[in-house]
Amino acid sequence: MALFMSSIMSLVITLLNVGFIDNIISLWLQAWGYAFCVAFPAVLLVAPIVRKIVALLIN
């Protein structure tokens, strides 16, 4: 989940900030690296809370 979400969000934000330029891939990959370093621990912390909320809502 963190891998896909960080890749999509970093691509969108990079494109919004700089547009379609020649080195967009290298800028995006750099942004993706930073985003994944934040997204992975965030998913580890948030996922158990979300599971509990979903379980409460379903039951």
C-alpha positions in Angstrom: 0.0 0.0 0.0 2.8 2.4 0.9 4.7 1.6 -2.3 1.8 2.4 -4.6 0.4 5.4 -2.8 3.7 7.1 -2.4 4.5 6.5 -6.0 1.2 7.9 -7.3 1.2 10.9 -4.9 4.8 11.8 -5.6 4.3 11.6 -9.3 1.2 13.9 -9.2 2.9 16.4 -6.9 6.1 16.4 -8.9 4.1 17.0 -12.1 2.1 19.8 -10.5 5.2 21.5 -9.2 7.5 21.3 -12.3 5.3 20.1 -15.2 6.5 17.7 -18.0 10.2 18.5 -18.2 13.1 16.5 -19.6 14.3 15.1 -16.3 10.9 14.4 -14.8 11.7 10.7 -14.2 14.8 11.4 -12.0 12.9 14.1 -10.1 10.0 11.8 -9.5 12.2 8.9 -8.4 13.9 11.2 -5.9 10.6 12.4 -4.6 9.3 8.9 -4.4 12.3 7.8 -2.3 11.5 10.5 0.2 7.8 9.8 0.1 8.2 6.1 0.7 10.5 6.7 3.7 7.5 8.6 5.3 4.7 6.4 3.9 6.0 3.0 5.0 6.3 3.8 8.8 3.0 5.8 8.5 1.2 2.7 7.2 2.7 0.6 9.9 1.3 3.0 12.5 -2.0 3.7 11.0 -3.1 0.3 9.6 -3.9 -1.3 13.0 -6.0 1.7 14.0 -7.9 1.6 10.7 -8.5 -2.1 11.0 -10.1 -1.6 14.5 -12.3 1.2 13.2 -13.4 -0.9 10.2 -14.1 -3.8 12.5 -16.2 -1.6 14.8 -18.2 -0.2 11.8 -18.8 -3.7 10.3 -20.0 -5.3 13.5 
